[in-house]
Amino acid sequence: MLEPTDLTVRATDGLHTTFGTVATVVGRAPGRVNLIGEHTDYNAGLVLPVALPHATYAAAAPRADGVVRIASAQEPEPFTGHVDELGPEIDGWAAYVAGVLWTLREAGLVSGGLDMYLESSVPLGAGLSSSASVECATAMAALGVAGRALDEDLQRAVVAAGIRAETEVAKAPTGGMDQSVAVFAEAGGALLIDFASGEHRSVPLALGDRTVLVTDTRVKHQLTDGGYASRRAQCEKAAADLGLRSLREATVEQVETLDDDLVRRRARHIVTEIARVEPTVSALGAGDWAAIGELFAASHASMRDDFEISVPELDLAVATAVDAGADGARMTGGGFGGSIVSILPAAAVEAVSGAIDKAFAEAGYGAPGHLIASPSAGAMFTEVTR
């Protein structure tokens, strides 16, 4: 079972060891697991993510010469540049970090150089938003170095900076859910986000004797490999063919009139998935675990059959989790690999995770990883005291 770790000390020590720099600020931002509402954010829909206790920590200190030096425990080569040279042409892993610094500078929120070192306990490529965790931790650290006071306006600026870095620099056409929950999540709750209105609210998760288990299949996905972008383009085509601004405005009946079978199935997933979010909120509030099971099953089937973003490992993990005692399970994240999310009795965690391990071994798959998704707080920065 993968446990979260407070990496503040390792991040500050890493900064000193790598660059000889003493940290003044540490930014922190969590990964996330989405309970329901997949690929609906860029369709002006509803989503219900939870911030993980697993997070990225960014230790930073200011520089007077405009130089930017960034290193990560998860990457072999540091990045070095100058604030005047930062821009959308940055590539590789640094796009998610230096890209954020560029967008914050464009917004007039930071100006000088800095040294930064990142540590993370968010599994990479698992569909748990490791990239947004890096982006928002970076932004928090940079804003702390700049002496900014954290308020809602600055939180919104962090979300915007992360989205711009991901879409314009890293070239991953994501919809904004990951950055939003990384910043605005509250401990103990999920975050219901409406991407039509821009509103969000915390939904307390009184799980009682239930818990949220995430299983990482360790089948790696990349949001920049074309699969995600093609789904987004197909959704945009469906809305355009229906004469709508987005699929949030569409009904199932309208979707069924689309001539293109592929586009019709993509749109059907989005419309039915949006419709599953508020019933999931109600079922969680009522502790109606049978309803959760039905909603999760319908969501996974829709992603597998209509949106076609599942893989055999995800399907096996979902089926095994339910057979072993989970109330409900579904794939979560962008798809093409990554993780599943299960809601289950806390007493069944070992049985369910063990059953998935056994099923993967028998199928000849690599061993999966498991973590408990205790609903956690969003991004922040703290000053380092010596």
PyMOL commands that set and color helices and strands:
alter all, ss='L'
color gray80, all
select helices_A, chain A and resi 8-19+41-43+83-85+92-96+98-106+130-145+152-169+177-184+227-241+247-249+252-255+261-286+289-305+312-323+346-363
alter helices_A, ss='H'
color red, helices_A
select strands_A, chain A and resi 25-34+46-47+49-63+67-72+79-82+113-120+189-194+200-204+210-216+328-332+339-345+369-372+380-383
alter strands_A, ss='S'
color yellow, strands_A
deselect
rebuild
show_as cartoon
